Amino acid sequence: MRCLVVYAHPVETSYGAALHARTIAALKQAGHEVRDIDLYAEGFAAALSRQERLDYHTAGVNEGPVKPHVEAIRWAQAIVFVYPTWLYGLPAILKGWLDRVWLPHISFTSPKDGPIRGLMRHVVRLVVVTTSGAPRWWLALMGNPGRRTIMRGIRALCGWRCRTIWLAHYAIDQSTPESRAAFLERVARRLARL
């Protein structure tokens, strides 16, 4: 399977970096073709510019500023997001990537007579590997905004048979070396079966 990994963490020595490395290794060991986007390493500009917003609905023009990223999501059969959950949701750089790359005429259409329709039918798997300082119950109480963004919002733009996988190490602030090692192994085992 063609797997696109989208990684968002600014610290190269973080536990997030270890999750990113383990994710890529597990996918390659399972025989998948992997492309990797490290948003912080490439200095991805999260903010939608004025001109991008003006061109947002103009097919062909709207993808110009982010063409390599558009080509990557068009290529992918599976998209694996690796990021920390911050303030209940996605890091700003990742939300900005979604805003700037998942564009009309590429990932969805906006018909005048109904809701948007997804165009990412070639994406058959969405995976999230994340950490959260909060416990699972607290995020559930808050409505899981980060999980909803990808597992519902982005999922709705993919193929109707698209399956999702959510892998989260909750309460990371109270984690132990053993819990972190166990989660790394859990990620590797689950991705080996993708």
Beta strands, then each sheet from edge to edge (+ up, - down):
strand 1: 2-7
strand 2: 33-38
strand 3: 78-85
strand 4: 108-109
strand 5: 117-118
strand 6: 125-132
strand 7: 163-169
sheet 1: 2+ 1+ 3+ 6+ 7+
sheet 2: 4+ 5-
end
